[in-house]
């Protein structure tokens, strides 16, 4: 039996400087889909030459993971764990903030000079209490590092980041067994994806309208599914791009404050103290 739409949540505009930004979660009607905490959809837009680029200078995180999908353009990453990269279109960054680090996400100098298209998704995935203080880590994948699983008749493909699809395993081994992918569908095509009823599904329509059962899902909407089956069948009304994943529910208290996500207010206070004391800058040496 296939899972059906329970509710849709429209992404609301929350631009950051000149960066067009839509956010479906958290929003007025939904705080999170355990363990998925937050999604920013930046763009799509075109930057003119001699632009200022992305505004995400050095900032801290603790207690969760960030997964960043560069759909168009480029993204430069650097953090206090010593990780540096420039990831191009089609690539992905998976960062485990864990016990804490400081990172920056900026546009490379070439992009600021020349301009160009930009579209980026950033998803926050929670960690259970036993893993919140894990050692920070980072993996940057270029497009060629990510398996492309074609759909029948050449009507689309799955870009698999983690988990397994059709016997193919994604390149990221996650701490909590998260399955994550992007799905590209041509108009009129259909795909059935595994979506175990016991797990929380994250399904966001980046582009295009699709049908799930008899219900239409709109672009720029987060789609919450019921638990009536172990898969979901999606048919594209028009060319579509979807962010799709699933994970075990953590079922623990969530206390968040800006860039920190912990289980208690006391842990948030400690995160702030540790950051202000410069401990996030020295974690690799400690």
BAFI-3210 file (N, C-alpha, C; in Angstrom, 3 decimals, decimal comma, padded with zeros to 6 digits):
// residues 286
n [1|2|3|4|5|6|7|8|9|10|11|12|13|14|15|16|17|18|19|20|21|22|23|24|25|26|27|28|29|30|31|32|33|34|35|36|37|38|39|40|41|42|43|44|45|46|47|48|49|50|51|52|53|54|55|56|57|58|59|60|61|62|63|64|65|66|67|68|69|70|71|72|73|74|75|76|77|78|79|80|81|82|83|84|85|86|87|88|89|90|91|92|93|94|95|96|97|98|99|100|101|102|103|104|105|106|107|108|109|110|111|112|113|114|115|116|117|118|119|120|121|122|123|124|125|126|127|128|129|130|131|132|133|134|135|136|137|138|139|140|141|142|143|144|145|146|147|148|149|150|151|152|153|154|155|156|157|158|159|160|161|162|163|164|165|166|167|168|169|170|171|172|173|174|175|176|177|178|179|180|181|182|183|184|185|186|187|188|189|190|191|192|193|194|195|196|197|198|199|200|201|202|203|204|205|206|207|208|209|210|211|212|213|214|215|216|217|218|219|220|221|222|223|224|225|226|227|228|229|230|231|232|233|234|235|236|237|238|239|240|241|242|243|244|245|246|247|248|249|250|251|252|253|254|255|256|257|258|259|260|261|262|263|264|265|266|267|268|269|270|271|272|273|274|275|276|277|278|279|280|281|282|283|284|285|286]
n.u [000,847|000,464|001,750|-000,032|-000,874|-000,840|-000,742|000,035|002,616|003,207|006,117|007,398|008,310|011,399|013,564|017,122|019,094|020,026|019,412|017,161|014,899|013,140|011,174|009,914|009,830|011,031|007,641|004,570|002,645|003,959|006,509|008,601|009,585|010,181|013,129|013,735|014,536|014,613|014,467|015,965|015,388|017,174|017,092|015,583|017,815|019,479|022,666|024,215|027,262|030,099|029,002|027,998|027,775|027,012|025,709|026,687|028,745|031,314|029,885|028,447|027,608|025,872|024,923|023,473|023,035|023,976|022,781|023,598|022,518|023,708|022,188|022,355|025,028|027,795|029,449|031,418|033,092|034,287|035,643|036,177|037,129|039,033|038,256|037,897|036,384|035,216|032,206|030,465|027,671|025,129|026,401|026,899|027,001|027,711|027,564|028,454|027,751|027,769|029,524|030,323|031,236|032,626|031,630|031,803|029,856|030,163|030,235|032,438|035,294|035,349|032,669|031,543|032,759|032,004|029,299|026,120|023,882|022,087|021,048|020,212|019,722|019,331|019,249|018,458|019,247|018,316|020,146|020,199|020,244|022,400|024,261|024,718|027,015|028,975|032,090|032,872|032,372|032,892|031,808|032,341|030,803|031,217|029,266|029,919|030,578|028,292|025,954|023,924|020,812|019,041|015,639|012,995|012,737|014,149|013,063|013,723|015,694|017,384|019,332|021,466|022,250|022,551|021,827|020,021|019,068|017,512|019,519|021,792|024,151|024,322|026,923|027,385|027,822|025,697|025,263|022,886|021,435|020,070|018,237|018,703|018,037|017,895|015,338|014,683|012,204|010,610|007,902|004,861|006,034|006,627|007,406|008,108|008,964|010,734|009,387|009,360|006,800|007,229|009,068|009,979|009,131|010,710|009,690|009,994|008,900|010,825|010,658|008,033|004,764|003,304|001,635|000,379|-001,062|-004,395|-004,082|-002,842|000,387|001,964|004,541|007,283|006,398|006,303|005,659|003,753|003,428|001,039|000,969|000,280|001,418|004,356|005,701|005,882|004,179|004,863|003,814|004,726|003,290|004,280|007,636|009,747|011,478|012,497|013,147|013,921|013,664|014,136|013,918|014,598|012,429|013,342|012,203|012,637|012,986|013,173|015,138|015,859|018,065|018,770|021,643|022,025|020,970|019,582|018,716|017,863|017,305|019,443|021,565|021,655|022,432|025,003|026,184|026,286|028,005|030,336|030,878|031,304|033,566|035,436|035,780|034,783|036,492|038,713|038,286|039,315|041,873|041,596]
n.v [-001,196|002,270|005,285|008,283|011,804|013,688|016,330|019,578|022,031|025,270|026,875|029,802|033,181|034,480|036,409|036,842|039,422|040,107|037,633|035,423|033,613|030,789|029,081|026,157|024,795|025,378|026,570|028,545|026,566|024,236|022,811|020,974|017,940|015,268|013,439|015,814|019,158|021,727|023,666|025,584|027,150|028,503|030,847|029,855|032,077|034,727|035,995|039,107|040,185|041,089|040,853|040,552|038,004|035,023|035,397|034,069|034,168|033,274|031,160|029,419|025,919|023,340|020,028|018,830|017,948|019,354|019,341|020,160|021,097|021,826|023,068|024,809|026,882|027,684|026,769|027,757|026,283|026,387|025,332|025,067|022,593|022,159|021,643|022,337|023,388|023,769|023,425|022,438|022,847|020,420|019,079|018,061|018,843|017,337|017,912|017,174|018,737|018,106|018,062|020,638|023,276|025,952|027,389|028,613|029,622|030,552|032,460|031,569|033,532|033,745|033,455|035,702|037,654|037,054|036,388|034,640|031,754|030,651|028,289|026,770|024,299|023,913|021,578|020,740|018,135|016,420|015,132|012,304|012,353|010,807|011,145|013,803|015,116|014,177|013,833|016,511|016,429|016,342|016,016|016,618|016,442|016,270|016,599|014,405|012,495|011,404|008,853|008,309|007,197|005,897|006,346|004,320|004,249|006,561|008,780|010,318|010,623|009,439|011,024|009,785|010,231|009,156|005,998|003,319|002,459|000,528|-001,415|000,120|001,907|004,888|007,453|008,567|007,582|007,655|008,829|008,063|006,460|007,767|008,099|009,759|011,794|013,422|013,830|013,713|014,336|013,847|015,488|013,740|011,353|008,677|007,513|005,072|005,096|003,707|004,007|003,497|002,767|003,136|005,098|008,607|010,617|012,917|015,141|017,406|019,663|020,947|021,966|022,151|020,590|017,699|014,494|012,635|009,771|010,642|013,258|016,532|017,873|020,870|022,993|024,229|023,372|021,602|018,238|016,361|013,005|010,339|007,295|004,995|003,026|001,426|002,611|005,251|006,596|008,698|010,956|012,988|016,009|018,102|018,911|018,063|018,543|016,985|016,901|014,220|012,003|009,736|008,792|007,395|008,236|010,350|011,083|012,645|015,371|018,642|021,399|024,447|027,072|029,532|028,697|026,332|023,107|021,240|019,039|020,102|023,190|023,840|022,608|024,156|026,613|025,863|025,361|027,947|029,168|027,634|028,252|031,036|030,997|030,194|027,513|026,036|026,594|025,142|022,454|020,314|020,054|019,367]
n.w [000,000|-000,714|000,660|001,501|001,012|003,924|004,874|003,517|003,515|002,852|001,694|003,149|002,307|003,283|002,932|002,882|003,168|-000,113|-000,950|-002,161|-000,276|000,802|003,240|004,384|006,783|010,051|010,420|010,441|010,900|011,484|013,427|013,235|011,518|012,968|012,504|011,181|011,026|009,853|006,886|004,435|001,377|-000,997|-003,601|-006,791|-008,467|-010,266|-010,003|-010,521|-012,178|-010,112|-007,522|-004,021|-003,100|-001,145|002,228|004,495|006,745|009,235|011,680|014,510|015,271|017,047|017,982|015,887|012,362|009,189|005,903|002,724|-000,410|-003,501|-006,037|-008,187|-009,243|-007,030|-003,946|-001,264|001,401|004,755|007,871|011,485|011,957|010,136|007,560|004,144|001,115|-002,281|-003,660|-006,529|-008,860|-008,467|-006,474|-002,980|000,503|003,575|006,850|010,110|012,915|015,612|018,642|018,331|016,130|014,175|011,179|007,778|004,958|001,893|-001,193|-003,823|-004,926|-007,705|-008,421|-007,229|-008,747|-011,431|-011,374|-011,803|-011,997|-009,074|-006,734|-003,796|-001,316|002,168|004,678|008,014|010,178|012,995|015,858|018,061|021,708|022,596|020,626|020,238|021,093|019,435|017,625|015,455|011,875|008,285|004,948|001,593|-001,483|-004,948|-007,987|-009,603|-007,760|-006,794|-006,976|-009,854|-010,443|-012,977|-014,004|-015,411|-018,968|-019,356|-018,068|-015,938|-012,876|-009,912|-007,553|-005,393|-002,078|000,533|002,167|000,491|-002,798|-005,191|-005,058|-005,082|-003,190|-001,309|-001,085|001,459|004,753|007,283|010,693|011,863|010,145|008,049|005,058|002,019|-000,820|-004,060|-006,490|-009,881|-012,201|-015,302|-016,980|-016,712|-015,991|-013,603|-010,311|-007,835|-004,528|-001,772|001,463|004,454|006,789|009,516|009,696|009,510|006,795|004,624|002,330|-000,117|-002,500|-004,802|-007,336|-009,684|-010,130|-008,631|-008,469|-005,773|-005,100|-005,475|-004,956|-005,474|-005,274|-004,622|-006,034|-004,039|-001,573|001,517|001,974|004,032|004,822|005,371|007,415|006,023|004,469|002,997|000,979|-001,487|-004,211|-006,851|-009,266|-011,938|-012,819|-014,215|-015,336|-012,685|-009,562|-006,648|-003,144|-001,213|001,525|004,332|007,808|011,071|013,752|016,432|018,872|021,218|023,601|022,140|022,226|021,026|020,085|018,091|016,398|017,777|018,805|021,190|023,979|026,371|028,182|029,776|028,476|026,193|027,314|028,122|025,653|024,585|026,426|025,996|023,320|023,445|024,978|023,218|022,722|020,593|018,579|019,084|019,177|017,675|018,563|021,170]
ca.u [000,000|001,266|001,444|-000,774|-000,620|-001,537|-000,869|001,055|003,026|003,812|007,304|007,155|009,472|012,148|014,806|018,285|019,750|019,510|019,272|015,779|014,860|011,840|011,370|008,690|009,889|009,791|006,718|003,432|001,836|004,780|007,791|009,587|009,159|011,216|014,188|014,057|014,294|014,708|014,893|016,028|015,487|017,726|016,943|016,573|017,981|020,711|023,469|024,941|028,703|030,545|028,030|028,557|027,713|026,230|025,989|026,824|030,089|031,538|028,836|028,604|026,515|026,064|023,816|022,711|023,779|023,467|022,957|023,455|022,422|023,991|021,480|022,941|026,045|028,910|029,460|032,705|032,921|035,469|035,232|037,241|037,668|040,066|037,689|037,679|036,007|034,308|031,337|029,750|026,286|024,900|027,118|026,256|027,849|027,098|028,371|028,013|028,237|028,069|029,866|030,397|032,253|032,286|031,877|031,302|029,347|030,260|030,431|033,834|035,611|034,995|031,227|031,275|033,241|031,325|027,871|025,590|022,713|022,287|019,929|020,787|018,868|020,018|018,391|019,024|018,798|018,624|020,870|019,710|021,076|023,639|025,182|024,808|028,381|029,898|033,142|032,436|032,924|032,403|032,057|031,904|030,680|030,907|028,213|030,403|030,720|026,954|025,348|022,699|020,058|018,042|014,304|012,679|012,444|014,866|012,136|014,179|016,772|017,560|020,697|021,426|023,257|022,742|020,852|020,133|017,979|017,720|020,801|022,877|024,328|024,798|028,301|027,472|027,407|025,212|025,292|021,576|020,747|019,206|018,232|018,488|018,259|017,064|014,665|014,357|011,140|010,050|006,444|004,182|006,714|006,186|008,391|007,708|010,114|010,538|009,106|008,868|005,757|007,707|010,032|009,476|009,528|010,855|009,415|009,828|008,847|011,703|010,190|007,018|003,641|003,261|000,494|000,578|-002,432|-005,261|-003,856|-001,785|001,336|002,437|005,936|007,628|005,629|006,703|004,547|003,726|002,710|000,492|001,768|-000,592|002,129|005,814|006,282|005,093|004,208|004,823|003,717|004,996|002,368|005,209|009,000|009,779|012,640|012,048|014,065|013,220|014,448|013,411|014,780|013,925|012,065|014,166|011,245|013,240|012,725|013,984|015,286|016,748|018,351|019,609|022,401|022,223|019,785|019,902|017,553|017,451|017,737|020,768|022,534|021,773|023,261|026,385|026,674|026,612|029,212|031,480|031,180|031,879|034,901|036,331|036,028|034,456|037,629|039,834|037,821|040,145|043,115|041,318]
ca.v [000,000|003,482|006,376|009,393|013,119|014,039|017,785|020,316|023,266|026,159|027,612|031,231|033,984|035,085|036,746|037,195|040,421|039,992|036,206|034,964|032,454|030,227|028,143|025,451|024,286|025,558|027,558|028,843|025,386|023,052|023,107|020,053|016,578|014,525|014,293|016,901|020,348|023,055|023,691|026,832|027,024|029,757|030,928|030,123|033,457|034,991|037,080|039,908|040,293|041,970|040,773|040,283|036,571|034,536|036,179|033,195|034,175|032,326|031,019|028,122|024,943|022,192|019,143|018,315|017,878|020,138|018,738|021,279|020,653|022,928|022,733|025,680|027,764|027,109|027,096|027,580|025,898|026,267|025,204|024,963|021,239|022,104|021,227|023,391|022,871|024,513|022,414|022,981|022,443|018,991|018,524|018,043|018,860|016,747|018,317|016,824|019,739|017,362|018,800|022,054|023,892|027,202|027,262|029,663|029,163|031,775|032,294|031,728|034,828|033,719|033,677|037,103|038,459|036,778|036,181|033,404|031,157|030,089|027,644|025,931|023,831|023,428|020,810|020,382|016,834|016,324|013,973|011,902|012,837|010,014|011,517|015,258|015,570|013,451|014,641|017,119|015,867|016,990|015,374|017,385|015,606|016,892|015,887|013,114|011,565|011,003|007,922|008,691|005,975|006,302|005,764|003,620|005,015|007,823|009,845|010,971|009,938|009,652|011,322|009,144|010,749|008,170|004,931|002,393|002,428|-000,399|-002,091|001,096|002,540|006,262|007,601|009,041|006,703|008,589|008,366|007,589|005,689|008,614|007,964|011,086|011,857|014,299|013,082|014,521|013,664|014,509|015,566|012,507|010,163|008,198|006,739|004,568|005,103|003,091|004,987|002,650|003,429|003,443|006,193|009,905|010,972|014,329|015,295|018,820|019,902|022,057|022,501|021,392|019,966|016,241|013,800|011,526|009,282|011,550|014,616|017,292|018,569|022,065|023,394|025,014|022,862|020,408|017,290|015,393|011,792|009,481|006,080|003,914|002,058|001,405|003,280|006,376|006,715|010,110|011,173|014,387|016,725|018,861|018,600|018,273|018,196|016,726|016,477|013,095|011,201|009,213|008,515|007,003|009,330|010,349|011,096|013,255|016,813|019,500|022,775|025,095|028,498|029,909|027,634|025,203|022,276|020,279|018,434|020,875|024,590|023,865|022,264|025,342|027,558|025,388|025,571|029,372|029,399|027,009|029,018|032,327|030,729|029,806|026,068|025,469|026,815|024,301|021,094|019,306|019,904|019,056]
ca.w [000,000|-000,863|001,564|000,901|001,605|005,163|004,879|002,797|004,171|001,874|002,123|003,185|001,943|004,382|002,241|003,676|002,317|-001,478|-001,234|-002,096|000,611|001,191|004,357|004,729|008,153|010,805|009,899|011,309|011,210|011,742|014,065|012,695|011,222|013,671|013,045|010,250|011,830|009,224|005,490|003,691|-000,078|-001,503|-005,043|-007,831|-008,892|-011,005|-009,450|-011,498|-011,913|-009,027|-006,434|-002,689|-002,825|-000,008|003,431|005,660|007,308|010,334|012,688|015,188|015,375|017,952|018,299|014,745|011,111|008,075|004,581|001,803|-001,803|-004,416|-007,271|-009,213|-008,695|-006,273|-002,526|-000,613|002,805|005,618|009,265|012,468|011,913|009,111|006,279|003,161|-000,200|-003,141|-004,267|-007,660|-009,103|-008,383|-005,334|-001,662|001,697|004,780|007,989|011,455|013,867|016,826|019,850|018,009|015,295|013,509|009,741|006,897|003,666|001,114|-002,630|-004,241|-005,527|-009,125|-008,530|-006,912|-009,867|-012,699|-011,199|-012,353|-011,354|-007,744|-006,025|-002,748|-000,224|003,368|005,580|009,312|010,664|014,419|016,392|019,387|022,810|022,705|019,542|020,084|021,334|018,562|017,007|014,203|010,648|007,073|003,653|000,438|-002,674|-006,222|-008,716|-010,117|-006,637|-006,355|-007,936|-010,559|-010,741|-013,970|-013,981|-016,651|-020,183|-019,357|-017,679|-014,724|-012,169|-008,483|-007,107|-004,079|-001,152|001,599|002,098|-000,634|-003,761|-006,314|-004,890|-005,101|-001,882|-001,361|-000,615|002,846|005,848|008,291|012,082|012,312|009,114|007,227|003,602|001,457|-002,266|-004,869|-007,552|-011,051|-012,945|-016,478|-016,966|-017,081|-015,490|-012,287|-009,567|-006,523|-003,636|-000,468|002,515|005,538|007,585|010,855|009,619|009,075|005,435|004,292|000,910|-000,452|-003,936|-005,170|-008,617|-010,396|-009,444|-008,728|-007,881|-004,848|-005,112|-006,234|-004,473|-006,134|-004,404|-005,304|-005,877|-002,855|-000,435|002,247|001,931|005,127|004,416|006,427|007,615|005,546|003,642|003,078|-000,178|-001,989|-005,666|-007,223|-010,709|-012,257|-013,710|-015,049|-014,923|-011,240|-008,744|-005,289|-002,092|-000,583|002,451|005,489|008,955|012,308|014,646|017,644|019,983|022,395|023,669|021,287|022,681|020,072|020,248|016,968|015,744|018,695|019,011|022,237|024,618|027,548|028,226|030,402|027,432|025,347|028,060|028,086|024,284|024,451|027,240|025,316|022,114|023,830|025,528|022,133|022,693|019,284|017,689|019,492|019,435|017,022|019,326|022,566]
c.u [000,884|000,812|000,815|-000,437|-001,484|-001,778|000,265|001,343|003,769|005,039|007,015|008,451|010,101|013,533|015,888|019,140|019,190|019,337|017,812|015,725|013,420|012,098|010,038|008,647|011,146|008,945|005,548|002,641|002,649|006,116|008,908|008,883|010,278|011,799|014,571|013,590|014,010|015,083|014,851|016,199|015,899|017,657|015,687|016,601|019,302|021,399|024,206|026,438|028,985|029,518|028,738|028,508|026,876|026,652|026,340|028,273|030,182|030,414|028,906|027,382|026,889|024,779|023,059|023,618|023,152|023,779|022,626|023,545|022,649|023,367|022,016|023,963|027,136|028,814|030,834|032,473|034,270|034,978|036,430|037,734|038,750|039,569|037,462|037,313|035,251|033,506|030,503|028,350|026,159|025,582|026,362|027,332|027,069|028,020|027,718|028,605|028,605|028,362|030,137|031,535|031,719|032,577|031,350|030,899|029,216|030,374|031,916|034,053|035,212|033,504|030,888|031,705|032,353|029,809|027,434|024,376|023,064|020,976|020,521|019,699|019,749|019,007|019,140|018,390|019,249|019,452|020,255|020,703|022,409|024,679|025,390|026,226|029,403|030,964|032,628|033,097|032,275|032,760|031,509|031,923|030,421|029,860|028,666|030,619|029,399|026,327|024,061|021,994|018,951|016,701|014,014|012,356|013,104|014,047|012,537|015,285|016,701|019,034|020,784|022,586|023,582|021,600|021,043|018,874|018,374|019,091|022,005|022,942|024,882|026,166|028,447|026,978|026,986|025,250|023,999|020,787|019,773|019,356|017,901|018,849|017,528|016,527|014,295|013,353|010,724|008,530|005,833|004,832|006,304|007,302|007,759|008,955|009,764|010,392|008,520|007,930|006,245|008,659|009,355|010,021|009,660|010,730|009,103|009,878|009,640|011,187|009,097|005,939|003,672|001,959|000,983|-000,804|-003,271|-005,036|-002,678|-000,924|001,967|003,935|006,087|006,737|006,348|005,490|004,682|002,868|002,122|001,361|001,015|000,120|003,619|006,481|005,394|005,284|003,955|004,784|003,867|003,949|003,174|006,625|009,181|011,133|012,155|013,242|013,334|014,171|013,567|014,399|013,947|013,591|012,885|013,298|011,881|012,885|013,685|013,964|016,302|016,908|019,314|020,313|022,657|020,905|020,150|018,607|017,024|017,950|019,135|021,860|022,722|022,660|024,733|026,992|027,088|027,892|030,445|031,874|031,855|033,282|035,898|036,569|035,696|035,631|038,768|039,457|038,729|041,403|042,867|041,302]
c.v [001,248|004,566|007,546|010,706|013,325|015,554|018,385|021,628|024,137|026,851|029,106|031,983|034,599|035,434|037,183|038,125|040,300|038,545|035,788|033,647|032,077|029,171|027,457|024,960|024,841|026,686|027,743|027,613|024,147|023,469|022,242|018,775|015,675|013,392|015,478|018,228|021,606|022,865|025,121|026,505|028,391|029,766|030,174|031,592|033,578|036,196|037,794|039,854|041,297|042,040|040,479|038,810|036,234|035,214|035,354|033,083|033,273|032,349|029,604|027,221|023,904|021,367|018,529|018,260|018,815|019,399|019,813|020,782|021,862|022,555|023,539|026,578|027,004|027,547|026,774|027,328|025,899|026,165|024,999|023,540|021,073|021,688|022,439|022,760|023,937|023,472|023,079|022,432|020,929|018,325|018,682|018,148|018,247|017,049|017,891|017,843|019,073|018,277|020,276|022,420|025,206|027,013|028,483|029,038|030,402|031,450|032,426|033,082|034,872|033,972|035,133|038,014|038,303|036,680|034,846|032,922|030,615|029,505|026,616|025,545|023,506|022,839|020,541|019,078|016,685|015,080|013,603|012,321|012,098|010,409|013,023|015,792|014,726|014,393|015,228|016,454|016,544|016,138|016,283|016,516|016,473|016,041|014,512|012,069|010,935|010,074|008,462|007,413|006,344|005,625|005,147|004,596|006,392|009,005|010,561|010,175|010,264|009,930|010,896|009,607|009,728|007,164|004,101|002,435|001,487|-001,055|-001,178|001,784|003,946|006,403|008,058|007,951|007,588|007,976|007,682|006,866|006,482|008,226|009,325|011,094|013,060|013,474|014,048|013,738|014,498|014,500|014,265|011,250|009,858|007,407|006,278|004,422|004,421|004,180|004,230|003,386|003,849|004,635|007,489|010,206|012,484|014,465|016,760|018,965|021,160|022,765|021,594|020,789|018,455|015,727|012,698|010,973|010,188|013,005|015,264|017,991|019,708|022,262|024,277|024,646|021,663|019,501|016,300|014,204|011,080|008,229|004,840|002,869|002,186|001,953|004,461|006,448|008,166|010,207|012,661|014,942|017,559|018,487|018,992|017,881|018,088|016,452|015,417|012,347|010,624|008,788|008,054|008,247|009,221|010,344|011,565|014,741|017,575|020,902|023,426|026,565|028,883|028,701|026,408|024,443|021,168|019,706|019,236|022,309|024,702|023,537|023,413|026,374|027,159|025,579|027,025|029,696|028,849|027,786|030,334|032,173|030,285|028,319|025,431|025,605|025,843|022,842|020,032|019,054|019,425|017,552]
c.w [000,000|000,114|000,801|001,610|002,848|005,221|004,068|003,522|003,157|002,464|002,091|002,886|003,189|003,852|003,219|002,824|000,905|-001,908|-001,069|-001,311|000,921|002,262|004,666|006,171|008,829|010,210|010,842|011,742|011,566|012,337|013,495|012,274|011,735|012,799|012,155|010,855|011,033|007,760|004,978|002,214|-000,609|-003,029|-005,476|-008,217|-009,638|-010,374|-010,575|-011,212|-010,804|-007,900|-005,113|-002,320|-001,611|001,287|004,666|006,112|008,526|011,375|013,274|015,017|016,430|017,979|017,144|013,521|010,083|006,774|003,561|000,368|-002,702|-005,767|-008,450|-008,530|-007,972|-004,815|-001,954|000,879|003,510|007,053|010,169|012,653|010,858|007,745|005,384|001,825|-000,969|-003,905|-005,357|-007,792|-009,143|-007,208|-004,023|-000,579|002,862|005,949|009,290|012,416|015,184|017,998|019,590|017,087|014,759|012,027|009,012|005,579|002,784|-000,372|-002,952|-004,916|-006,994|-009,335|-008,240|-008,063|-011,103|-012,578|-011,769|-011,590|-009,975|-007,230|-005,072|-001,750|000,971|004,335|006,875|009,776|012,113|014,727|017,743|020,464|022,899|021,666|019,414|020,284|020,569|018,018|015,696|012,993|009,449|005,860|002,567|-000,799|-003,895|-006,943|-009,164|-009,021|-006,232|-007,384|-008,532|-010,988|-011,718|-013,727|-015,342|-017,773|-020,177|-018,921|-016,393|-014,071|-010,688|-008,234|-005,647|-003,205|-000,065|001,555|000,841|-001,490|-004,894|-006,258|-004,924|-003,741|-002,058|-000,728|000,836|003,789|007,016|009,681|012,486|011,223|008,274|005,756|003,011|-000,020|-002,839|-006,030|-008,664|-011,895|-014,150|-016,379|-017,469|-016,557|-014,051|-011,640|-008,254|-005,670|-002,320|000,595|003,705|006,493|008,965|010,873|009,150|007,686|005,322|002,781|000,632|-001,959|-004,266|-006,416|-009,155|-009,512|-009,676|-008,126|-006,951|-004,578|-005,997|-005,858|-005,175|-005,099|-005,193|-005,107|-004,643|-001,670|000,195|002,345|003,089|004,702|005,623|006,537|007,136|004,693|003,807|001,825|-000,548|-003,497|-006,048|-008,740|-010,992|-013,211|-014,699|-014,595|-013,458|-010,653|-007,312|-004,381|-001,286|000,346|003,534|006,565|010,125|013,129|015,929|018,900|021,289|022,427|022,760|021,879|021,763|020,414|019,139|016,370|016,616|018,862|019,991|022,819|025,796|027,439|028,821|029,381|026,444|026,028|027,991|026,698|024,081|025,216|026,516|024,067|022,466|024,411|024,462|022,011|021,348|018,319|017,978|019,674|018,832|017,820|020,748|022,801]
res [x|x|x|x|x|x|x|x|x|x|x|x|x|x|x|x|x|x|x|x|x|x|x|x|x|x|x|x|x|x|x|x|x|x|x|x|x|x|x|x|x|x|x|x|x|x|x|x|x|x|x|x|x|x|x|x|x|x|x|x|x|x|x|x|x|x|x|x|x|x|x|x|x|x|x|x|x|x|x|x|x|x|x|x|x|x|x|x|x|x|x|x|x|x|x|x|x|x|x|x|x|x|x|x|x|x|x|x|x|x|x|x|x|x|x|x|x|x|x|x|x|x|x|x|x|x|x|x|x|x|x|x|x|x|x|x|x|x|x|x|x|x|x|x|x|x|x|x|x|x|x|x|x|x|x|x|x|x|x|x|x|x|x|x|x|x|x|x|x|x|x|x|x|x|x|x|x|x|x|x|x|x|x|x|x|x|x|x|x|x|x|x|x|x|x|x|x|x|x|x|x|x|x|x|x|x|x|x|x|x|x|x|x|x|x|x|x|x|x|x|x|x|x|x|x|x|x|x|x|x|x|x|x|x|x|x|x|x|x|x|x|x|x|x|x|x|x|x|x|x|x|x|x|x|x|x|x|x|x|x|x|x|x|x|x|x|x|x|x|x|x|x|x|x|x|x|x|x|x|x|x|x|x|x|x|x]
***
